[in-house]
Amino acid sequence: MSTGLIKKDEKGFTLIELMIVIAIIGILAAIAIPQFSTYRKRASNAKGISVAGVFQKGLGALNQDIRVYGVSAQGATLNAAAGGSGAGANLLGSAGAIVSASANTAGGMITGTNNSTSAISAVGLSVPDGVDVVVSTEAAGDNLTYQVIAEPMRGNRAFGMDGDVEGQMYFVQNESWKDSAGFDCTAPAPITVGADDFSGGANGVDGGGAPTQNWSLLQ
Protein backbone atom coordinates (compact mmCIF):
# COMPACT_ATOMS: atom_id res chain seq x y z
CA MET A 1 0.00 0.00 0.00
CA SER A 2 1.43 3.29 -1.06
CA THR A 3 1.80 6.00 1.60
CA GLY A 4 2.96 8.70 -0.77
CA LEU A 5 1.15 12.04 -0.89
CA ILE A 6 -0.74 12.96 -3.99
CA LYS A 7 0.22 16.44 -5.15
CA LYS A 8 -2.54 18.55 -6.55
CA ASP A 9 -1.97 20.69 -9.56
CA GLU A 10 -1.70 24.22 -8.08
CA LYS A 11 -2.01 27.21 -10.36
CA GLY A 12 -1.56 30.93 -9.68
CA PHE A 13 -2.08 34.07 -11.72
CA THR A 14 -0.01 34.46 -14.79
CA LEU A 15 2.00 37.63 -15.39
CA ILE A 16 -0.42 38.73 -18.10
CA GLU A 17 -3.40 38.29 -15.76
CA LEU A 18 -1.69 40.35 -13.06
CA MET A 19 -0.88 43.09 -15.57
CA ILE A 20 -4.52 43.19 -16.68
CA VAL A 21 -5.72 43.52 -13.07
CA ILE A 22 -3.22 46.32 -12.40
CA ALA A 23 -4.31 48.10 -15.57
CA ILE A 24 -7.98 47.89 -14.55
CA ILE A 25 -7.18 49.27 -11.09
CA GLY A 26 -5.25 52.13 -12.69
CA ILE A 27 -8.15 52.99 -15.00
CA LEU A 28 -10.65 52.97 -12.12
CA ALA A 29 -8.36 55.19 -10.03
CA ALA A 30 -7.91 57.62 -12.93
CA ILE A 31 -11.71 57.94 -13.17
CA ALA A 32 -12.52 58.00 -9.45
CA ILE A 33 -9.91 60.45 -8.14
CA PRO A 34 -10.96 63.45 -10.31
CA GLN A 35 -14.61 62.72 -9.57
CA PHE A 36 -13.90 62.67 -5.83
CA SER A 37 -12.01 65.95 -6.10
CA THR A 38 -14.90 67.54 -7.97
CA TYR A 39 -17.41 66.23 -5.42
CA ARG A 40 -15.27 67.60 -2.57
CA LYS A 41 -15.12 71.06 -4.15
CA ARG A 42 -18.88 71.09 -4.71
CA ALA A 43 -19.57 70.02 -1.13
CA SER A 44 -17.23 72.73 0.20
CA ASN A 45 -18.83 75.36 -2.02
CA ALA A 46 -22.27 74.33 -0.76
CA LYS A 47 -20.96 74.75 2.78
CA GLY A 48 -19.85 78.29 1.95
CA ILE A 49 -23.30 79.13 0.56
CA SER A 50 -24.92 77.81 3.72
CA VAL A 51 -22.65 79.85 6.02
CA ALA A 52 -23.35 83.05 4.07
CA GLY A 53 -27.07 82.40 4.41
CA VAL A 54 -26.81 81.80 8.16
CA PHE A 55 -24.95 85.07 8.69
CA GLN A 56 -27.49 86.95 6.58
CA LYS A 57 -30.26 85.61 8.83
CA GLY A 58 -28.24 86.72 11.86
CA LEU A 59 -28.05 90.21 10.39
CA GLY A 60 -31.82 90.19 9.99
CA ALA A 61 -32.24 89.28 13.67
CA LEU A 62 -29.86 92.08 14.69
CA ASN A 63 -31.79 94.56 12.55
CA GLN A 64 -35.06 93.57 14.22
CA ASP A 65 -33.49 94.27 17.59
CA ILE A 66 -31.81 97.65 17.05
CA ARG A 67 -32.93 98.64 13.52
CA VAL A 68 -29.43 98.58 12.04
CA TYR A 69 -26.94 95.95 10.89
CA GLY A 70 -23.54 95.02 12.30
CA VAL A 71 -20.10 93.55 11.69
CA SER A 72 -18.44 90.22 12.38
CA ALA A 73 -16.46 89.97 15.61
CA GLN A 74 -14.77 87.33 17.74
CA GLY A 75 -13.32 86.93 21.21
CA ALA A 76 -16.01 88.47 23.43
CA THR A 77 -19.22 87.33 25.11
CA LEU A 78 -22.60 88.68 24.05
CA ASN A 79 -22.76 90.61 27.30
CA ALA A 80 -19.49 92.34 26.39
CA ALA A 81 -20.31 92.96 22.70
CA ALA A 82 -18.59 96.12 21.54
CA GLY A 83 -20.93 97.07 18.72
CA GLY A 84 -19.20 98.71 15.79
CA SER A 85 -19.38 99.44 12.08
CA GLY A 86 -17.22 99.45 8.97
CA ALA A 87 -14.85 96.54 8.32
CA GLY A 88 -15.67 93.40 10.28
CA ALA A 89 -13.23 90.87 11.71
CA ASN A 90 -12.22 87.90 9.57
CA LEU A 91 -13.72 84.80 11.18
CA LEU A 92 -11.30 82.14 9.96
CA GLY A 93 -12.90 78.74 10.12
CA SER A 94 -9.99 77.56 7.95
CA ALA A 95 -7.96 77.59 11.18
CA GLY A 96 -10.61 75.53 12.98
CA ALA A 97 -14.29 75.83 13.89
CA ILE A 98 -15.33 78.94 15.85
CA VAL A 99 -17.96 78.51 18.55
CA SER A 100 -20.92 80.84 18.82
CA ALA A 101 -20.66 83.58 21.43
CA SER A 102 -23.12 83.40 24.30
CA ALA A 103 -23.75 85.40 27.46
CA ASN A 104 -20.92 83.57 29.22
CA THR A 105 -18.79 82.20 26.35
CA ALA A 106 -16.56 84.20 24.03
CA GLY A 107 -16.92 83.32 20.38
CA GLY A 108 -18.16 84.43 16.98
CA MET A 109 -20.88 87.04 16.59
CA ILE A 110 -22.36 89.88 14.61
CA THR A 111 -22.49 93.08 16.62
CA GLY A 112 -23.58 96.60 15.77
CA THR A 113 -24.41 100.05 17.11
CA ASN A 114 -27.42 102.22 16.37
CA ASN A 115 -25.88 105.68 16.39
CA SER A 116 -29.26 107.38 16.77
CA THR A 117 -30.21 105.53 19.96
CA SER A 118 -26.72 104.40 21.10
CA ALA A 119 -28.16 100.88 21.37
CA ILE A 120 -25.67 98.01 21.02
CA SER A 121 -26.69 94.45 20.28
CA ALA A 122 -25.16 91.19 19.08
CA VAL A 123 -26.14 87.82 17.68
CA GLY A 124 -23.93 84.82 18.41
CA LEU A 125 -23.00 82.74 15.36
CA SER A 126 -20.68 79.78 14.95
CA VAL A 127 -18.34 79.24 12.00
CA PRO A 128 -17.81 75.65 10.84
CA ASP A 129 -14.40 74.19 10.19
CA GLY A 130 -13.09 75.03 6.73
CA VAL A 131 -15.07 78.21 5.98
CA ASP A 132 -13.90 81.83 6.35
CA VAL A 133 -16.51 84.57 6.69
CA VAL A 134 -16.50 88.34 7.17
CA VAL A 135 -19.39 90.79 7.57
CA SER A 136 -18.88 94.53 7.08
CA THR A 137 -21.05 97.64 6.86
CA GLU A 138 -20.61 100.97 5.10
CA ALA A 139 -17.72 103.11 6.28
CA ALA A 140 -20.00 106.02 7.26
CA GLY A 141 -20.86 104.07 10.42
CA ASP A 142 -24.67 104.19 10.34
CA ASN A 143 -24.92 100.43 9.65
CA LEU A 144 -27.70 100.83 7.10
CA THR A 145 -26.42 98.09 4.78
CA TYR A 146 -23.98 95.19 4.87
CA GLN A 147 -21.77 92.90 2.87
CA VAL A 148 -21.28 89.19 3.63
CA ILE A 149 -18.34 87.28 2.14
CA ALA A 150 -17.89 83.55 2.72
CA GLU A 151 -15.04 81.51 1.25
CA PRO A 152 -14.66 77.76 1.83
CA MET A 153 -11.04 76.62 2.12
CA ARG A 154 -11.50 73.38 0.19
CA GLY A 155 -13.71 74.91 -2.47
CA ASN A 156 -12.91 77.00 -5.52
CA ARG A 157 -15.47 79.76 -5.03
CA ALA A 158 -16.20 82.69 -2.75
CA PHE A 159 -19.76 83.88 -2.15
CA GLY A 160 -21.10 87.36 -1.47
CA MET A 161 -24.35 89.00 -0.42
CA ASP A 162 -25.33 92.68 -0.41
CA GLY A 163 -27.79 94.09 2.12
CA ASP A 164 -29.42 96.27 -0.55
CA VAL A 165 -30.35 93.31 -2.76
CA GLU A 166 -32.77 90.81 -1.33
CA GLY A 167 -32.61 87.14 -2.32
CA GLN A 168 -29.47 87.32 -4.47
CA MET A 169 -26.07 85.73 -3.99
CA TYR A 170 -22.95 86.32 -6.03
CA PHE A 171 -19.88 84.19 -6.59
CA VAL A 172 -16.37 84.45 -7.96
CA GLN A 173 -14.29 81.40 -8.87
CA ASN A 174 -10.60 80.60 -9.00
CA GLU A 175 -9.17 77.08 -9.12
CA SER A 176 -5.99 78.15 -7.31
CA TRP A 177 -8.01 78.93 -4.15
CA LYS A 178 -8.61 75.27 -3.38
CA ASP A 179 -7.00 74.28 -0.04
CA SER A 180 -5.89 77.87 0.57
CA ALA A 181 -6.60 79.22 4.07
CA GLY A 182 -7.77 82.80 4.53
CA PHE A 183 -9.48 85.08 2.03
CA ASP A 184 -8.25 84.96 -1.56
CA CYS A 185 -11.11 86.83 -3.22
CA THR A 186 -11.35 90.59 -3.60
CA ALA A 187 -14.41 92.09 -1.90
CA PRO A 188 -16.29 94.92 -3.64
CA ALA A 189 -15.44 98.35 -2.25
CA PRO A 190 -16.68 100.73 -1.11
CA ILE A 191 -19.85 99.41 0.51
CA THR A 192 -22.56 101.81 -0.65
CA VAL A 193 -26.03 102.31 0.81
CA GLY A 194 -28.77 101.84 -1.79
CA ALA A 195 -26.55 100.17 -4.41
CA ASP A 196 -25.73 96.62 -5.44
CA ASP A 197 -21.97 96.61 -4.89
CA PHE A 198 -21.49 93.21 -6.56
CA SER A 199 -23.06 94.03 -9.94
CA GLY A 200 -20.91 97.08 -10.71
CA GLY A 201 -22.44 98.05 -14.03
CA ALA A 202 -21.55 96.76 -17.48
CA ASN A 203 -18.05 95.49 -16.73
CA GLY A 204 -18.83 93.86 -13.39
CA VAL A 205 -16.76 93.99 -10.22
CA ASP A 206 -13.36 92.32 -10.08
CA GLY A 207 -13.28 89.53 -7.52
CA GLY A 208 -9.86 88.12 -8.33
CA GLY A 209 -11.20 85.00 -9.98
CA ALA A 210 -9.96 82.89 -12.85
CA PRO A 211 -11.64 82.00 -15.12
CA THR A 212 -14.63 83.70 -13.42
CA GLN A 213 -12.87 86.98 -12.67
CA ASN A 214 -15.82 89.19 -11.81
CA TRP A 215 -18.51 88.69 -9.18
CA SER A 216 -21.38 86.95 -10.96
CA LEU A 217 -24.97 86.24 -9.98
CA LEU A 218 -25.38 82.69 -8.67
CA GLN A 219 -28.15 81.09 -10.69
Beta strands, then each sheet from edge to edge (+ up, - down):
strand 1: 71-76
strand 2: 91-92
strand 3: 107-114
strand 4: 119-124
strand 5: 131-137
strand 6: 146-152
strand 7: 157-162
strand 8: 170-174
strand 9: 211-217
sheet 1: 1+ 3- 4+
sheet 2: 2+ 5- 6+ 7- 8+ 9-
end
